[in-house]
Amino acid sequence: MLKPYEQINHSNQPLRIVRMVELTALMGISRSSIYEKLNPKSRYYDADFPKPIRLGAASVGWRSTSVDEWIASRTV
């Protein structure tokens, strides 16, 4: 059975949720840099950066597919 935050992607595999520690490791940037990229008022704002999804009252995560797509778009 799927957890509430999991969805099925096109290959019928459950989507994986990436938390902050893993996200910083995958992207090679700091936590503060991630929040700068998400903040529209920041000069480092990136409208294409993956948006977090709320997992609970005080937790967020990112869809692994969105993260992978963003990384791939930067390595072209």
C-alpha positions in Angstrom: 0.0 0.0 0.0 1.3 3.5 -0.9 2.0 6.0 1.8 -0.1 9.2 1.6 2.7 11.3 0.0 3.6 8.6 -2.6 2.1 8.7 -6.1 2.6 6.4 -9.1 4.8 7.8 -11.9 4.6 6.7 -15.5 6.7 3.5 -15.0 4.4 2.3 -12.2 7.1 2.8 -9.6 6.3 4.8 -6.4 7.7 8.3 -6.4 10.5 8.8 -3.9 10.5 11.8 -1.6 13.9 13.4 -1.1 14.5 15.2 2.2 16.8 18.1 2.8 19.9 16.1 3.8 19.8 14.0 0.7 18.9 17.0 -1.5 22.0 19.0 -0.4 24.1 15.9 -1.2 22.5 15.3 -4.6 22.9 19.0 -5.7 26.1 19.8 -4.0 24.8 23.0 -2.5 24.0 24.1 1.0 20.6 24.2 2.7 20.7 28.0 2.7 21.4 28.0 -1.1 18.4 25.8 -1.6 16.2 28.2 0.2 17.7 31.2 -1.7 16.8 29.5 -4.9 13.2 29.1 -3.7 12.8 32.7 -2.4 11.4 35.0 -5.1 12.9 38.0 -3.3 16.4 36.6 -3.5 18.8 37.5 -6.3 19.6 33.8 -6.5 15.9 32.9 -7.1 15.4 30.1 -9.7 11.9 29.8 -11.0 12.7 26.3 -12.4 14.0 25.0 -9.1 11.9 22.0 -7.8 9.3 23.1 -5.3 9.0 21.4 -2.0 5.9 19.5 -1.0 4.5 19.6 2.5 4.7 16.2 4.3 3.4 17.3 7.7 3.2 20.3 10.0 6.9 20.9 10.1 8.4 18.8 7.3 8.9 19.1 3.6 10.4 17.0 0.8 11.0 17.1 -2.9 9.8 14.7 -5.5 12.9 12.8 -6.7 11.7 13.1 -10.3 11.6 16.9 -10.1 15.1 16.9 -8.6 16.5 14.6 -11.3 14.9 16.7 -14.1 16.4 19.9 -12.6 19.8 18.4 -12.3 19.7 17.0 -15.8 18.6 20.5 -17.2 21.8 22.0 -15.6 24.2 19.4 -17.0 23.4 19.9 -20.7 
